[in-house]
Structure formats: C-alpha cells, structure tokens
Amino acid sequence: MMLTRPDDDTLYQALLCRDAAYEGFAFVCVTSTGIFCRLTCPARKPRRDNCRFETAIAACLEAGFRPCKRCRPMLRYGDTDPAVTGLLSALDAEPARRRTERDIVALGHDTSTVRRAFKRRFGMSFLEIARLRRISSATMTLHEGASVIEAQLDAGFESGSGFRSAINQLLGATPQAIRSQSLMKAHWIETSIGPMLCIACEHALHLLEFADRPALPTELKRLQQRSGHGIIMGRTIVTEQVEEELADYFAGRAGTFTVRIGSHGTPFERDVWRALQAIPAGQSQSYSSLAASLGRPSAVRAVARTNGANQIAVIIPCHRVIGADGSLTGYGGGLWRKQWLIRHEQQMQGMAAGTHQIR
C-alpha cells in the first residue's frame, strides 16, 4: 500500500506508460487544455511542463479543470476498487445471507481496507449495508403478513430479541406494528459526482442526498419523525423515474425534473423550495434576491437556513443560490460539487443556445 504521494516525475512516467497501478490514486491536470484525466487516459500525452497532479477529483475541479471526455475520470466515481464492486455483486446475488468479517476474508479481502473503502463511498461499512439489506427484506416479509418468527428466520437472526431490536432501531417500531405501517424505500443511485441516496414511496420522492453529506444521518432521522413511515432498502416506480431523470441531467440532455416531491417542511420552507425550483438551469440567484422574490426582503437568514435544510439535492436546486458577492458559499454536498453543478448547467444552456442558433 502506498502511504506517501509519489513525486510528479513518477506520476508523469505513470501517465506515459498508462500504468494501471496508479488508477484512481492521482489525476493529471493539463494546463494547456484545461482538462484533467486519469493516468491511464489513451489520449495523446501532454508535455511535462503542462502537467500538474492532484490526488482528488475535488482538487481538480476546484482548480478549474474540466473532466476529460475520453477517459471520463468522474463517470464511475468510487468504482475503481474491485473489492467494492465484487462485494456488492455478492450481496445482490444473496441479499438474505448473514455475513461476517470471515466472509470478507474468505473472498480474499482485507477487512480494514474494505471497511475504509465502503465508508468513503457510502458512509457505512459493507457489513452494515448487508445487515440493512437483511432487515429490509424481513420488513417486507412482515408487511406482507408473515409471522414475526418467519421474518426473523428469513433475515438470518437466531435471536428473537436481536431481531426485534434491529427492526426497532431501523424503523422505530416493533415488528408487530410494521404490518400496518407505511414504508418508504431507499436506493443508491450512481451519478457523475458520487452516489446519492434516494428515498421514495410509491407516490413521491422524499429525500435525495449525496452519500458523504455529513448531515445525512440527521436528515434520515428527521424524515422518519416527520413522516411517521419506516425506511427499508428497495425501489419504487418513483425511484425509477428519479434514476432516469438524473441520468438525463448528468448526461446534459435535460435540466428540468418532473418527479413528484413529497410535502415536507413548514409553509415558509415549501415556499423557498418552490422558489429554488423556479430558478432556471444555468442561472444563479443570491439569498437576498431570493428573499425579495418571496416578498420577505428581511428574511435573508431564514432563507439561507431553509436552503441548507433542503433534502432533495439537485432536483430542488439549492446549488443555484450564491452569495451577494458572487461567492459559492456553503453547500452540504461540498463546494466542489456546487461548482461542478453550476458549470454543468451553464454548459448545457450553452449547448442548447448553440443548437437553437444552428436551426
């Protein structure tokens, strides 16, 4: 394992040789073109004096470089680790299987390495994800009318008290109460700038956040408290619509969304969120102008707080609100993502305008 960053000459040599050993460890920013690439990019190699190297995509974007369209360094964010994809595939094949660290070792992986990789990408370990999948499966069994003992055994719990505790911790309800409880389903959606957690019922979207957002655990808890619904892993018709519309958005094909959004928050908060959706893609607005548009010019701080409380990232575009001086200000998903989203939308609008002129 590399514990120190190689020097730039070593990284440049890796770029020339397209050395896969450095894949995902560092990226080359080409100053003559303004783009950044994987070190395995098949494009013509830049001169040494036109290269600078960064170890994180965020640093490349914050420095103003665009992702290369040939090697697409951001397309499969976090997928460069075969341990992650391999374990997720195994989980999909046998979601109800009870897994321990011994199973990870048996597949040839180091448990500490796997834990760090999953924590970086999803904010939880592989075993936590596997456990969540099992409990979600059991919850569906209960919701369909099976007995508690049937659901417990299906989920691989030997202890009834352990099963009841796990269900109560996940949903805030006893197994017996779940049969009459409405459920929302959570699903990971891959995007160009990181995985997002989508939570939806059969009728509306209730949460869409980047997996590494620090406030995500708090948002999940607040969502359960406000809605009174349990959350399990799974997909709904709404999930599929969100996935399709996000794919169009990140591919630059569409800048608007039609998915129905669940009604949460106070009347004032809902007014602010509707105002955010009214800001056209490719444009931005200050907190003060947003407050003025609501007829509440003195409520700038309240607007800013409500902007930060938005739990439907991208679709309710809080990233389009900037400081009065043009600064990006805060963004729960990270300032580098805010910058990326604004530039992406500006490029989409530019392409649309160019197409209109040609016609």
Summary of the structure (lengths in Angstrom):
residues: 359
radius of gyration: 22.8
end to end distance: 54.6
largest distance: 68.7
contacts: 1057
relative contact order: 0.07
helix: 48%
strand: 12%
